[in-house]
């Protein structure tokens, strides 16, 4: 990705961190940095989309639920994506997920998929 390309931050805590998923969805391995999202917790959800299950190798995926409690924290990684790659991530995520804007523990703004 060129330094002049517009980038979006996507906080990921699940299958978008898997190398095989990144290669399929983005066409490359994505650089990432550790961060934490406060006020959410992780649950598991069954995924019925066969493409997503085949690609990830998992029929159950993590899904975030907002609690609003400062004691609830989710660790993950921030992916630096182009706008096209963010659109590709939207296509990969099944209808169970919605992309919302959040502020991470580091103070960085990012997108995240929640249930």
MOPAC internal coordinates of N, CA, C and O (Angstrom, degrees):
PM7 1SCF
backbone

  N    0.0000 0     0.00 0     0.00 0    0    0    0
  C    1.4384 1     0.00 0     0.00 0    1    0    0
  C    1.5191 1   107.34 1     0.00 0    2    1    0
  O    1.2310 1   120.35 1   -48.04 1    3    2    1
  N    1.3175 1   116.93 1   131.96 1    3    2    1
  C    1.4549 1   119.09 1  -178.87 1    5    3    2
  C    1.5167 1   109.92 1   -76.02 1    6    5    3
  O    1.2310 1   120.78 1   -24.69 1    7    6    5
  N    1.3221 1   116.11 1   155.31 1    7    6    5
  C    1.4537 1   119.83 1  -177.34 1    9    7    6
  C    1.5226 1   111.32 1   -69.57 1   10    9    7
  O    1.2310 1   119.76 1   163.79 1   11   10    9
  N    1.3291 1   118.07 1   -16.21 1   11   10    9
  C    1.4595 1   120.56 1   179.53 1   13   11   10
  C    1.5200 1   112.19 1   -91.59 1   14   13   11
  O    1.2310 1   119.80 1   172.97 1   15   14   13
  N    1.3123 1   117.98 1    -7.03 1   15   14   13
  C    1.4711 1   121.48 1  -179.72 1   17   15   14
  C    1.5269 1   109.43 1   -71.14 1   18   17   15
  O    1.2310 1   121.08 1   -38.05 1   19   18   17
  N    1.3155 1   115.54 1   141.95 1   19   18   17
  C    1.4580 1   120.14 1   175.09 1   21   19   18
  C    1.5167 1   107.99 1   -67.59 1   22   21   19
  O    1.2310 1   120.96 1   -49.05 1   23   22   21
  N    1.3342 1   115.77 1   130.95 1   23   22   21
  C    1.4546 1   118.55 1   179.09 1   25   23   22
  C    1.5197 1   110.25 1  -119.44 1   26   25   23
  O    1.2310 1   122.01 1   -30.78 1   27   26   25
  N    1.3027 1   113.77 1   149.22 1   27   26   25
  C    1.4553 1   123.30 1   175.43 1   29   27   26
  C    1.5166 1   106.99 1  -120.72 1   30   29   27
  O    1.2310 1   120.78 1   -35.53 1   31   30   29
  N    1.3206 1   116.11 1   144.47 1   31   30   29
  C    1.4608 1   120.67 1   176.11 1   33   31   30
  C    1.5237 1   108.85 1   -96.90 1   34   33   31
  O    1.2310 1   121.41 1   -48.10 1   35   34   33
  N    1.3297 1   114.90 1   131.90 1   35   34   33
  C    1.4609 1   121.18 1   176.34 1   37   35   34
  C    1.5219 1   108.15 1  -124.20 1   38   37   35
  O    1.2310 1   120.34 1   -61.89 1   39   38   37
  N    1.3277 1   116.96 1   118.11 1   39   38   37
  C    1.4590 1   121.62 1   176.71 1   41   39   38
  C    1.5189 1   107.46 1   -80.94 1   42   41   39
  O    1.2310 1   120.72 1   -59.03 1   43   42   41
  N    1.3172 1   116.22 1   120.97 1   43   42   41
  C    1.4628 1   120.73 1  -178.50 1   45   43   42
  C    1.5203 1   110.03 1  -120.23 1   46   45   43
  O    1.2310 1   121.44 1   -39.44 1   47   46   45
  N    1.3085 1   114.85 1   140.56 1   47   46   45
  C    1.4658 1   122.92 1  -178.08 1   49   47   46
  C    1.5214 1   110.74 1  -131.23 1   50   49   47
  O    1.2310 1   120.40 1  -172.20 1   51   50   49
  N    1.3370 1   116.83 1     7.80 1   51   50   49
  C    1.4581 1   119.69 1  -173.10 1   53   51   50
  C    1.5123 1   113.48 1  -142.33 1   54   53   51
  O    1.2310 1   121.04 1    46.29 1   55   54   53
  N    1.3250 1   115.61 1  -133.71 1   55   54   53
  C    1.4591 1   121.27 1  -167.98 1   57   55   54
  C    1.5244 1   114.10 1   -69.06 1   58   57   55
  O    1.2310 1   119.27 1   160.64 1   59   58   57
  N    1.3374 1   118.99 1   -19.36 1   59   58   57
  C    1.4697 1   119.15 1   176.41 1   61   59   58
  C    1.5301 1   111.95 1   -69.28 1   62   61   59
  O    1.2310 1   120.04 1   173.67 1   63   62   61
  N    1.3202 1   117.54 1    -6.33 1   63   62   61
  C    1.4642 1   121.17 1   174.28 1   65   63   62
  C    1.5284 1   112.21 1   -88.19 1   66   65   63
  O    1.2310 1   120.11 1   167.09 1   67   66   65
  N    1.3379 1   117.39 1   -12.91 1   67   66   65
  C    1.4658 1   121.25 1  -178.44 1   69   67   66
  C    1.5296 1   110.42 1   -73.85 1   70   69   67
  O    1.2310 1   120.10 1   -46.89 1   71   70   69
  N    1.3418 1   117.42 1   133.11 1   71   70   69
  C    1.4697 1   120.18 1  -178.44 1   73   71   70
  C    1.5238 1   113.61 1   -54.63 1   74   73   71
  O    1.2310 1   119.77 1   136.53 1   75   74   73
  N    1.3388 1   118.05 1   -43.47 1   75   74   73
  C    1.4603 1   120.11 1  -177.00 1   77   75   74
  C    1.5238 1   111.46 1   -67.34 1   78   77   75
  O    1.2310 1   120.08 1   147.67 1   79   78   77
  N    1.3155 1   117.46 1   -32.33 1   79   78   77
  C    1.4693 1   120.96 1   177.71 1   81   79   78
  C    1.5245 1   109.49 1   -71.57 1   82   81   79
  O    1.2310 1   120.07 1   135.61 1   83   82   81
  N    1.3248 1   117.47 1   -44.39 1   83   82   81
  C    1.4682 1   120.55 1   178.88 1   85   83   82
  C    1.5235 1   111.19 1   -60.38 1   86   85   83
  O    1.2310 1   120.22 1   136.55 1   87   86   85
  N    1.3232 1   117.19 1   -43.45 1   87   86   85
  C    1.4688 1   119.82 1  -179.77 1   89   87   86
  C    1.5221 1   111.52 1   -63.00 1   90   89   87
  O    1.2310 1   120.10 1   141.48 1   91   90   89
  N    1.3254 1   117.41 1   -38.52 1   91   90   89
  C    1.4596 1   120.77 1   179.74 1   93   91   90
  C    1.5241 1   111.72 1   -73.87 1   94   93   91
  O    1.2310 1   120.23 1   134.15 1   95   94   93
  N    1.3149 1   117.17 1   -45.85 1   95   94   93
  C    1.4637 1   121.39 1  -174.54 1   97   95   94
  C    1.5250 1   112.09 1   -77.44 1   98   97   95
  O    1.2310 1   120.06 1   137.19 1   99   98   97
  N    1.3397 1   117.49 1   -42.81 1   99   98   97
  C    1.4573 1   121.52 1  -174.05 1  101   99   98
  C    1.5256 1   113.99 1  -107.39 1  102  101   99
  O    1.2310 1   120.29 1   165.31 1  103  102  101
  N    1.3302 1   117.05 1   -14.69 1  103  102  101
  C    1.4614 1   120.28 1  -177.35 1  105  103  102
  C    1.5141 1   113.43 1    77.59 1  106  105  103
  O    1.2310 1   120.42 1  -169.07 1  107  106  105
  N    1.3274 1   116.81 1    10.93 1  107  106  105
  C    1.4695 1   121.71 1  -179.26 1  109  107  106
  C    1.5190 1   109.16 1  -164.25 1  110  109  107
  O    1.2310 1   121.22 1   -15.67 1  111  110  109
  N    1.3162 1   115.27 1   164.33 1  111  110  109
  C    1.4682 1   121.18 1   169.04 1  113  111  110
  C    1.5230 1   106.95 1   -81.13 1  114  113  111
  O    1.2310 1   120.25 1   -45.22 1  115  114  113
  N    1.3076 1   117.12 1   134.78 1  115  114  113
  C    1.4556 1   122.45 1  -174.12 1  117  115  114
  C    1.5261 1   110.14 1  -100.85 1  118  117  115
  O    1.2310 1   120.96 1   -45.77 1  119  118  117
  N    1.3391 1   115.76 1   134.23 1  119  118  117
  C    1.4602 1   119.78 1   174.71 1  121  119  118
  C    1.5120 1   109.05 1   -67.15 1  122  121  119
  O    1.2310 1   120.83 1   -36.46 1  123  122  121
  N    1.3335 1   116.02 1   143.54 1  123  122  121
  C    1.4489 1   119.35 1  -178.60 1  125  123  122
  C    1.5193 1   110.56 1  -147.28 1  126  125  123
  O    1.2310 1   121.38 1   -19.90 1  127  126  125
  N    1.3278 1   114.97 1   160.10 1  127  126  125
  C    1.4552 1   121.93 1   176.50 1  129  127  126
  C    1.5239 1   108.45 1  -132.77 1  130  129  127
  O    1.2310 1   120.93 1   -30.19 1  131  130  129
  N    1.3214 1   115.83 1   149.81 1  131  130  129
  C    1.4618 1   121.53 1  -179.63 1  133  131  130
  C    1.5225 1   111.05 1   -69.78 1  134  133  131
  O    1.2310 1   120.79 1   -33.91 1  135  134  133
  N    1.3216 1   116.09 1   146.09 1  135  134  133
  C    1.4590 1   121.51 1   173.66 1  137  135  134
  C    1.5177 1   108.18 1  -160.72 1  138  137  135
  O    1.2310 1   120.64 1    -1.58 1  139  138  137
  N    1.3205 1   116.39 1   178.42 1  139  138  137
  C    1.4611 1   122.85 1  -176.56 1  141  139  138
  C    1.5240 1   108.10 1  -136.48 1  142  141  139
  O    1.2310 1   121.03 1   -39.13 1  143  142  141
  N    1.3334 1   115.63 1   140.87 1  143  142  141
  C    1.4571 1   122.07 1   174.86 1  145  143  142
  C    1.5251 1   107.65 1  -112.29 1  146  145  143
  O    1.2310 1   121.04 1   -57.40 1  147  146  145
  N    1.3205 1   115.62 1   122.60 1  147  146  145
  C    1.4586 1   122.25 1  -178.65 1  149  147  146
  C    1.5261 1   110.16 1   -96.28 1  150  149  147
  O    1.2310 1   120.84 1   -33.88 1  151  150  149
  N    1.3366 1   116.00 1   146.12 1  151  150  149
  C    1.4530 1   121.15 1   176.04 1  153  151  150
  C    1.5140 1   114.04 1    91.89 1  154  153  151
  O    1.2310 1   120.47 1  -165.87 1  155  154  153
  N    1.3286 1   116.71 1    14.13 1  155  154  153
  C    1.4692 1   122.41 1   179.50 1  157  155  154
  C    1.5237 1   108.64 1  -136.62 1  158  157  155
  O    1.2310 1   120.94 1   -20.50 1  159  158  157
  N    1.3285 1   115.81 1   159.50 1  159  158  157
  C    1.4598 1   120.56 1   169.86 1  161  159  158
  C    1.5286 1   108.17 1  -137.69 1  162  161  159
  O    1.2310 1   121.14 1   -18.47 1  163  162  161
  N    1.3248 1   115.43 1   161.53 1  163  162  161
  C    1.4596 1   122.18 1  -175.74 1  165  163  162
  C    1.5201 1   110.14 1   -98.47 1  166  165  163
  O    1.2310 1   121.17 1   -46.42 1  167  166  165
  N    1.3321 1   115.36 1   133.58 1  167  166  165
  C    1.4519 1   122.71 1   169.83 1  169  167  166
  C    1.5277 1   107.11 1  -120.70 1  170  169  167
  O    1.2310 1   120.30 1    -6.01 1  171  170  169
  N    1.2978 1   117.04 1   173.99 1  171  170  169
  C    1.4606 1   121.65 1   177.15 1  173  171  170
  C    1.5261 1   109.04 1  -111.45 1  174  173  171
  O    1.2310 1   120.93 1   -35.99 1  175  174  173
  N    1.3337 1   115.83 1   144.01 1  175  174  173
  C    1.4626 1   120.46 1   179.26 1  177  175  174
  C    1.5195 1   109.27 1  -136.18 1  178  177  175
  O    1.2310 1   120.84 1   -37.23 1  179  178  177
  N    1.3204 1   116.01 1   142.77 1  179  178  177
  C    1.4612 1   121.27 1   176.20 1  181  179  178
  C    1.5236 1   109.40 1   -75.76 1  182  181  179
  O    1.2310 1   120.75 1   -44.61 1  183  182  181
  N    1.3304 1   116.17 1   135.39 1  183  182  181
  C    1.4595 1   122.69 1  -179.93 1  185  183  182
  C    1.5224 1   108.02 1  -109.39 1  186  185  183
  O    1.2310 1   120.64 1   -50.67 1  187  186  185
  N    1.3215 1   116.39 1   129.33 1  187  186  185
  C    1.4577 1   120.89 1  -178.14 1  189  187  186
  C    1.5254 1   112.97 1  -103.17 1  190  189  187
  O    1.2310 1   119.76 1   167.78 1  191  190  189
  N    1.3230 1   118.06 1   -12.22 1  191  190  189
  C    1.4629 1   121.85 1   180.00 1  193  191  190
  C    1.5318 1   108.44 1   -70.25 1  194  193  191
  O    1.2310 1   120.30 1   -67.23 1  195  194  193
  N    1.3322 1   117.03 1   112.77 1  195  194  193
  C    1.4730 1   120.85 1  -173.83 1  197  195  194
  C    1.5213 1   112.42 1   -63.88 1  198  197  195
  O    1.2310 1   119.55 1   145.01 1  199  198  197
  N    1.3388 1   118.46 1   -34.99 1  199  198  197
  C    1.4650 1   120.14 1   178.72 1  201  199  198
  C    1.5259 1   110.40 1   -62.47 1  202  201  199
  O    1.2310 1   120.29 1   133.93 1  203  202  201
  N    1.3216 1   117.04 1   -46.07 1  203  202  201
  C    1.4622 1   121.57 1  -178.74 1  205  203  202
  C    1.5284 1   110.26 1   -66.07 1  206  205  203
  O    1.2310 1   120.14 1   138.05 1  207  206  205
  N    1.3208 1   117.33 1   -41.95 1  207  206  205
  C    1.4695 1   121.10 1   178.99 1  209  207  206
  C    1.5236 1   110.32 1   -64.34 1  210  209  207
  O    1.2310 1   120.20 1   135.53 1  211  210  209
  N    1.3344 1   117.22 1   -44.47 1  211  210  209
  C    1.4623 1   121.06 1   179.72 1  213  211  210
  C    1.5185 1   111.25 1   -63.59 1  214  213  211
  O    1.2310 1   120.54 1   134.90 1  215  214  213
  N    1.3174 1   116.57 1   -45.10 1  215  214  213
  C    1.4668 1   121.26 1  -177.79 1  217  215  214
  C    1.5207 1   111.94 1   -65.89 1  218  217  215
  O    1.2310 1   120.29 1   135.25 1  219  218  217
  N    1.3283 1   117.06 1   -44.75 1  219  218  217
  C    1.4660 1   120.34 1  -177.06 1  221  219  218
  C    1.5283 1   112.31 1   -82.85 1  222  221  219
  O    1.2310 1   120.74 1   156.01 1  223  222  221
  N    1.3381 1   116.20 1   -23.99 1  223  222  221
  C    1.4516 1   119.93 1  -175.36 1  225  223  222
  C    1.5206 1   112.81 1    78.83 1  226  225  223
  O    1.2310 1   120.50 1  -168.99 1  227  226  225
  N    1.3404 1   116.66 1    11.01 1  227  226  225
  C    1.4637 1   121.19 1  -175.84 1  229  227  226
  C    1.5227 1   110.83 1  -132.12 1  230  229  227
  O    1.2310 1   120.33 1   -48.14 1  231  230  229
  N    1.3233 1   116.98 1   131.86 1  231  230  229
  C    1.4598 1   121.43 1   176.89 1  233  231  230
  C    1.5271 1   111.60 1   -90.46 1  234  233  231
  O    1.2310 1   120.67 1   166.89 1  235  234  233
  N    1.3278 1   116.32 1   -13.11 1  235  234  233
  C    1.4617 1   122.11 1   176.87 1  237  235  234
  C    1.5248 1   107.82 1  -120.35 1  238  237  235
  O    1.2310 1   121.00 1   -53.19 1  239  238  237
  N    1.3349 1   115.70 1   126.81 1  239  238  237
  C    1.4617 1   121.05 1  -178.55 1  241  239  238
  C    1.5218 1   110.37 1  -120.52 1  242  241  239
  O    1.2310 1   120.40 1   -27.14 1  243  242  241
  N    1.3316 1   116.85 1   152.86 1  243  242  241
  C    1.4632 1   119.03 1   175.53 1  245  243  242
  C    1.5303 1   110.20 1   -72.08 1  246  245  243
  O    1.2310 1   121.16 1   -31.66 1  247  246  245
  N    1.3288 1   115.39 1   148.34 1  247  246  245
  C    1.4575 1   121.76 1   176.12 1  249  247  246
  C    1.5272 1   107.58 1  -140.36 1  250  249  247
  O    1.2310 1   120.68 1   -42.97 1  251  250  249
  N    1.3238 1   116.31 1   137.03 1  251  250  249
  C    1.4624 1   120.83 1   179.73 1  253  251  250
  C    1.5183 1   111.10 1   -85.76 1  254  253  251
  O    1.2310 1   121.59 1   -38.27 1  255  254  253
  N    1.3089 1   114.57 1   141.73 1  255  254  253
  C    1.4601 1   121.90 1   172.96 1  257  255  254
  C    1.5306 1   107.71 1  -125.08 1  258  257  255
  O    1.2310 1   120.97 1   -48.81 1  259  258  257
  N    1.3123 1   115.76 1   131.19 1  259  258  257
  C    1.4636 1   120.50 1   179.91 1  261  259  258
  C    1.5216 1   109.66 1   -74.41 1  262  261  259
  O    1.2310 1   121.08 1   -48.67 1  263  262  261
  N    1.3386 1   115.54 1   131.33 1  263  262  261
  C    1.4588 1   121.39 1   175.85 1  265  263  262
  C    1.5256 1   110.96 1  -113.53 1  266  265  263
  O    1.2310 1   120.75 1   151.89 1  267  266  265
  N    1.3343 1   116.17 1   -28.11 1  267  266  265
  C    1.4616 1   120.85 1  -176.16 1  269  267  266
  C    1.5167 1   113.24 1    79.38 1  270  269  267
  O    1.2310 1   119.94 1   175.23 1  271  270  269
  N    1.3194 1   117.72 1    -4.77 1  271  270  269
  C    1.4616 1   121.57 1  -179.06 1  273  271  270
  C    1.5237 1   110.69 1   -84.91 1  274  273  271
  O    1.2310 1   120.39 1   -51.96 1  275  274  273
  N    1.3284 1   116.86 1   128.04 1  275  274  273
  C    1.4662 1   121.38 1   179.29 1  277  275  274
  C    1.5330 1   111.65 1   -64.80 1  278  277  275
  O    1.2310 1   120.22 1   161.54 1  279  278  277
  N    1.3324 1   117.19 1   -18.46 1  279  278  277
  C    1.4639 1   119.28 1   179.87 1  281  279  278
  C    1.5326 1   112.40 1   -81.50 1  282  281  279
  O    1.2310 1   119.99 1   164.56 1  283  282  281
  N    1.3430 1   117.62 1   -15.44 1  283  282  281
  C    1.4652 1   120.88 1   177.22 1  285  283  282
  C    1.5218 1   109.37 1   -87.88 1  286  285  283
  O    1.2310 1   120.98 1   -54.59 1  287  286  285
  N    1.3246 1   115.73 1   125.41 1  287  286  285
  C    1.4700 1   120.81 1  -177.15 1  289  287  286
  C    1.5187 1   109.90 1  -138.09 1  290  289  287
  O    1.2310 1   121.74 1   -36.96 1  291  290  289
  N    1.3272 1   114.28 1   143.04 1  291  290  289
  C    1.4601 1   121.16 1   176.86 1  293  291  290
  C    1.5165 1   107.56 1  -122.14 1  294  293  291
  O    1.2310 1   120.57 1   -53.24 1  295  294  293
  N    1.3301 1   116.51 1   126.76 1  295  294  293
  C    1.4592 1   120.30 1   175.77 1  297  295  294
  C    1.5274 1   108.69 1   -90.08 1  298  297  295
  O    1.2310 1   121.34 1   -33.57 1  299  298  297
  N    1.3094 1   115.04 1   146.43 1  299  298  297
  C    1.4583 1   120.05 1   179.59 1  301  299  298
  C    1.5074 1   109.77 1  -167.80 1  302  301  299
  O    1.2310 1   121.61 1    20.46 1  303  302  301
  N    1.3253 1   114.52 1  -159.54 1  303  302  301
  C    1.4570 1   120.14 1  -179.42 1  305  303  302
  C    1.5137 1   109.29 1  -134.82 1  306  305  303
  O    1.2310 1   121.59 1   -32.38 1  307  306  305
  N    1.3283 1   114.56 1   147.62 1  307  306  305
  C    1.4554 1   121.59 1   177.43 1  309  307  306
  C    1.5231 1   107.84 1   -96.22 1  310  309  307
  O    1.2310 1   121.13 1   -60.08 1  311  310  309
  N    1.3261 1   115.44 1   119.92 1  311  310  309
  C    1.4595 1   122.41 1   176.81 1  313  311  310
  C    1.5167 1   108.61 1   -93.93 1  314  313  311
  O    1.2310 1   120.21 1   -45.27 1  315  314  313
  N    1.3219 1   117.20 1   134.73 1  315  314  313
  C    1.4642 1   122.66 1   176.37 1  317  315  314
  C    1.5250 1   107.16 1   -95.83 1  318  317  315
  O    1.2310 1   120.48 1   -69.23 1  319  318  317
  N    1.3434 1   116.69 1   110.77 1  319  318  317
  C    1.4589 1   122.31 1  -172.91 1  321  319  318
  C    1.5252 1   111.88 1  -121.38 1  322  321  319
  O    1.2310 1   121.06 1   -26.40 1  323  322  321
  N    1.3210 1   115.59 1   153.60 1  323  322  321
  C    1.4583 1   120.51 1   169.03 1  325  323  322
  C    1.5336 1   107.60 1   -77.85 1  326  325  323
  O    1.2310 1   120.38 1   -12.03 1  327  326  325
  N    1.3202 1   116.88 1   167.97 1  327  326  325
  C    1.4626 1   120.26 1   176.91 1  329  327  326
  C    1.5279 1   110.82 1   -60.84 1  330  329  327
  O    1.2310 1   120.14 1   140.17 1  331  330  329
  N    1.3350 1   117.34 1   -39.83 1  331  330  329
  C    1.4701 1   120.80 1   177.78 1  333  331  330
  C    1.5284 1   111.10 1   -62.80 1  334  333  331
  O    1.2310 1   120.40 1   140.15 1  335  334  333
  N    1.3229 1   116.84 1   -39.85 1  335  334  333
  C    1.4666 1   120.22 1   179.08 1  337  335  334
  C    1.5292 1   110.82 1   -68.53 1  338  337  335
  O    1.2310 1   120.04 1   144.32 1  339  338  337
  N    1.3291 1   117.53 1   -35.68 1  339  338  337
  C    1.4567 1   120.02 1   176.08 1  341  339  338
  C    1.5293 1   110.00 1   -64.16 1  342  341  339
  O    1.2310 1   120.39 1   139.70 1  343  342  341
  N    1.3354 1   116.87 1   -40.30 1  343  342  341
  C    1.4688 1   120.60 1   175.00 1  345  343  342
  C    1.5307 1   110.79 1   -61.22 1  346  345  343
  O    1.2310 1   120.47 1   140.18 1  347  346  345
  N    1.3386 1   116.70 1   -39.82 1  347  346  345
  C    1.4707 1   120.69 1   178.58 1  349  347  346
  C    1.5316 1   110.71 1   -65.10 1  350  349  347
  O    1.2310 1   120.30 1   143.03 1  351  350  349
  N    1.3264 1   117.04 1   -36.97 1  351  350  349
  C    1.4671 1   120.64 1   176.85 1  353  351  350
  C    1.5259 1   109.95 1   -64.88 1  354  353  351
  O    1.2310 1   120.65 1   140.40 1  355  354  353
  N    1.3395 1   116.37 1   -39.60 1  355  354  353
  C    1.4731 1   120.02 1   177.04 1  357  355  354
  C    1.5297 1   110.76 1   -59.92 1  358  357  355
  O    1.2310 1   120.31 1   140.06 1  359  358  357
  N    1.3206 1   117.00 1   -39.94 1  359  358  357
  C    1.4594 1   121.13 1   179.55 1  361  359  358
  C    1.5300 1   111.63 1   -68.47 1  362  361  359
  O    1.2310 1   120.34 1   144.55 1  363  362  361
  N    1.3192 1   116.95 1   -35.45 1  363  362  361
  C    1.4721 1   121.58 1  -179.79 1  365  363  362
  C    1.5284 1   110.95 1   -68.62 1  366  365  363
  O    1.2310 1   120.27 1   138.14 1  367  366  365
  N    1.3190 1   117.10 1   -41.86 1  367  366  365
  C    1.4633 1   120.89 1  -175.78 1  369  367  366
  C    1.5238 1   109.99 1   -69.80 1  370  369  367
  O    1.2310 1   120.86 1   -46.50 1  371  370  369
  N    1.3184 1   115.97 1   133.50 1  371  370  369
  C    1.4637 1   120.89 1  -178.34 1  373  371  370
  C    1.5262 1   109.91 1   -76.68 1  374  373  371
  O    1.2310 1   120.59 1    -9.11 1  375  374  373
  N    1.3276 1   116.49 1   170.89 1  375  374  373
  C    1.4653 1   121.92 1  -174.20 1  377  375  374
  C    1.5273 1   113.50 1   -62.17 1  378  377  375
  O    1.2310 1   120.10 1   165.90 1  379  378  377
  N    1.3190 1   117.41 1   -14.10 1  379  378  377
  C    1.4624 1   121.87 1   176.85 1  381  379  378
  C    1.5369 1   111.25 1   -62.30 1  382  381  379
  O    1.2310 1   120.45 1   152.72 1  383  382  381
  N    1.3351 1   116.75 1   -27.28 1  383  382  381
  C    1.4538 1   122.10 1  -173.44 1  385  383  382
  C    1.5231 1   112.09 1  -103.14 1  386  385  383
  O    1.2310 1   121.60 1   -33.02 1  387  386  385
  N    1.3400 1   114.55 1   146.98 1  387  386  385
  C    1.4545 1   123.03 1   172.87 1  389  387  386
  C    1.5206 1   107.54 1  -126.70 1  390  389  387
  O    1.2310 1   120.24 1   -42.67 1  391  390  389
  N    1.3380 1   117.14 1   137.33 1  391  390  389
  C    1.4725 1   120.53 1   178.70 1  393  391  390
  C    1.5241 1   109.04 1   -88.48 1  394  393  391
  O    1.2310 1   121.06 1   -53.52 1  395  394  393
  N    1.3469 1   115.58 1   126.48 1  395  394  393
  C    1.4593 1   121.50 1   179.39 1  397  395  394
  C    1.5320 1   109.46 1  -130.24 1  398  397  395
  O    1.2310 1   121.26 1   -22.70 1  399  398  397
  N    1.3300 1   115.19 1   157.30 1  399  398  397
  C    1.4650 1   121.40 1   177.12 1  401  399  398
  C    1.5236 1   109.49 1   -87.13 1  402  401  399
  O    1.2310 1   120.81 1   -42.17 1  403  402  401
  N    1.3298 1   116.05 1   137.83 1  403  402  401
  C    1.4651 1   121.88 1   179.13 1  405  403  402
  C    1.5239 1   109.34 1  -139.18 1  406  405  403
  O    1.2310 1   121.22 1   -14.11 1  407  406  405
  N    1.3220 1   115.27 1   165.89 1  407  406  405
  C    1.4611 1   122.11 1   170.42 1  409  407  406
  C    1.5229 1   106.42 1  -113.49 1  410  409  407
  O    1.2310 1   121.31 1   -55.06 1  411  410  409
  N    1.3287 1   115.09 1   124.94 1  411  410  409
  C    1.4565 1   121.18 1  -176.81 1  413  411  410
  C    1.5274 1   111.22 1   -83.02 1  414  413  411
  O    1.2310 1   120.77 1   -11.95 1  415  414  413
  N    1.3181 1   116.13 1   168.05 1  415  414  413
  C    1.4628 1   121.38 1   179.83 1  417  415  414
  C    1.5221 1   111.78 1   -55.64 1  418  417  415
  O    1.2310 1   120.25 1   147.78 1  419  418  417
  N    1.3249 1   117.13 1   -32.22 1  419  418  417
  C    1.4672 1   121.85 1   179.38 1  421  419  418
  C    1.5214 1   112.62 1   -71.66 1  422  421  419
  O    1.2310 1   120.44 1   167.74 1  423  422  421
  N    1.3475 1   116.77 1   -12.26 1  423  422  421
  C    1.4570 1   120.99 1  -175.93 1  425  423  422
  C    1.5160 1   113.28 1    95.76 1  426  425  423
  O    1.2310 1   120.51 1   173.92 1  427  426  425
  N    1.3459 1   116.62 1    -6.08 1  427  426  425
  C    1.4678 1   120.22 1   179.94 1  429  427  426
  C    1.5265 1   110.30 1   -77.51 1  430  429  427
  O    1.2310 1   121.12 1   -37.49 1  431  430  429
  N    1.3428 1   115.46 1   142.51 1  431  430  429
  C    1.4565 1   121.34 1   171.21 1  433  431  430
  C    1.5202 1   108.24 1   -80.47 1  434  433  431
  O    1.2310 1   120.67 1   -35.93 1  435  434  433
  N    1.3251 1   116.32 1   144.07 1  435  434  433
  C    1.4639 1   120.42 1   178.44 1  437  435  434
  C    1.5174 1   109.11 1  -157.45 1  438  437  435
  O    1.2310 1   121.63 1   -15.15 1  439  438  437
  N    1.3160 1   114.49 1   164.85 1  439  438  437
  C    1.4609 1   122.34 1   169.36 1  441  439  438
  C    1.5145 1   107.59 1   -92.71 1  442  441  439
  O    1.2310 1   120.40 1   -24.88 1  443  442  441
  N    1.3389 1   116.85 1   155.12 1  443  442  441
  C    1.4566 1   121.76 1   172.90 1  445  443  442
  C    1.5207 1   107.85 1  -151.36 1  446  445  443
  O    1.2310 1   121.04 1   -31.21 1  447  446  445
  N    1.3235 1   115.61 1   148.79 1  447  446  445
  C    1.4599 1   120.94 1   175.60 1  449  447  446
  C    1.5227 1   108.90 1   -93.59 1  450  449  447
  O    1.2310 1   120.86 1   -54.26 1  451  450  449
  N    1.3322 1   115.96 1   125.74 1  451  450  449
  C    1.4594 1   122.06 1   179.78 1  453  451  450
  C    1.5229 1   109.60 1  -123.47 1  454  453  451
  O    1.2310 1   120.90 1   -16.79 1  455  454  453
  N    1.3254 1   115.89 1   163.21 1  455  454  453
  C    1.4513 1   121.00 1   178.07 1  457  455  454
  C    1.5110 1   111.76 1   -93.19 1  458  457  455
  O    1.2310 1   120.10 1   180.00 1  459  458  457

